[in-house]
């Protein structure tokens, strides 16, 4: 059986240091833009080879269009989230996938947070959406792509809300931007992605100061994180 998948990619620049973004990630729920996230539980966390590995279980719900009601009753869906935090390379990568409703719509999502030269943090989000519903696969995948774009915007807004509350004095003088792009077929292994960049503005002194603050933050918390998660949960 040949299963095709639609892909989508978005990019978001957060006007905060990488250290601040990582710290806020674990506290981003609840927020006004995340009412569809019902629960979140950490089920495993450990440090291996200097990297922090985490696994969490989330419960989410989203309204579906009328034509989708015949396949999906809008019951909460469990989501598994695995993540790897590398403090040396200063990257934070998350992998999420749905446990239920996979034959109807399976969504695999990868998000990579990386530190930028101007002190901000770039989040590149990719989603791979597939469906095994005969005759409706294309419509379901198209719906999934639009829902992914909408949720990406909500997630960015909610994340910024949390960042502003946690670090009100540490926002950089750059413009947060989000862009998204197209779809392709896994069966043919073709993937067309283009990036739309939006101009940003920076202040050199502010950037240097914020970058220093971010570095000092991670430096002061590195030992605490290692001690906290040195024992396998």
Secondary structure, DSSP 8 states (H G I E B T S, - for coil): ----EEEEEEEEEESS-HHHHHHHHTT--S-TT-TTEEEEEEEEEEEETTEEEEEEEEEE-----GGGTTT-----EEEEEEEEEETTTTEEEEEEEESSSTTT-EEEEEEEEEE-TTS-EEEEEEEEEE---TTTHHHHHHHHHHHHHHHHHHHHHHHHHHHHHH-TT---SS---EEEE---BTTTTB-------------HHHHHHHHHHHHHHHHHHHHHHHHHTSS--
